[in-house]
Amino acid sequence: MGFINIEIKAYCTNPAMVEETLKQKKADYKGVDHQMDTYFNVPFGRLKLREGNIENSLIYYQRENSAGPKTSNVLLYEFNMDKNLKDILVKSLGVLAVVNKKRKIYFIENVKFHIDKVDRLGSFVEIEAIDKKGSIGKEMLKQQCESWIKSLAVEEKDLVEDSYSDLVLKKSEK
């Protein structure tokens, strides 16, 4: 299934405040997912295998790195975890990076919120305004994302350009 979303990622110095704001806004809490994202070597975009206790999926996406709201073109395949799939991907493409995180997942309508604790990187908040049916449009998704940036008091200095895989790779180089 392919879709677009507008998303931001930001360092989060006060995850409890973000969570409290989401609860006050009556967000639908999906739970805590311990996720291992394995990123593979691909010539274009990013390909990752997500292994979690809530979400398991193979995700291909193209997105420019920028600090503010950015568009992602996403192809998503959800499945029950199968070791053979991971083995095939590892042997055929090679592993670029592995990201280990604990993620609290919330939804308000078509907007998904993540409060992440990422090994070696710290705490983050992500906002994803998602258009799975092509009926919302990029402009409305961007407005939703920008509105939630304000509601959650995300500061411009905390916005992150890179994916977690990029951050993990940069950390490994040091």
C-alpha positions, 0 to 999 in steps of 0.5 A: 500500500502506498501513501504520503505523509507530512512528518517531523521529528524533534528532540524531546526534552519533556516526553511527559509533557507531550504525553499529557498534552496528547491525553488531554486532546483525547488521543487514542493510545495504542501502547508501547512498541519495542521496535528494531528497525533494520535499514538495508543498503538500497540505491534510492530512498530508504528500506527498513524492516520494522520488528515490534510487538505492535507494528511489523512491516517492511517500509520503503520511503523517499524523503528529503532531509530537512528540519521542518515538515517534510513529505514522505512517499511511503510503500508499506507492507504489514505482515506477521514477522518471518525470520526468512524475510529478514534473512533474505534482505540481510543476505541480498542487500546488506545491513546499513544500520539498526535502530533500537527504540521504545515507542509510545504510539498515539493517534488523533484522526489521521495524525500519528504521534510517536514518543520515542526513546532511542538507544544511544540517541535519546528522546524524540517526538514524531508527528506524522499527518497521514493520507492513506486514501489520497483524499486529504492532500499535502497542504492540509497534511502540512497544516495539521503537522504545523498545528501539532508542532505548536500544540506540543510546543516543539521548538524549531531548534529541536527539529531533526533533519535526519532519519534515525538511521542517519543519526545512528550512522553519524554516532558510529563514526565518532 
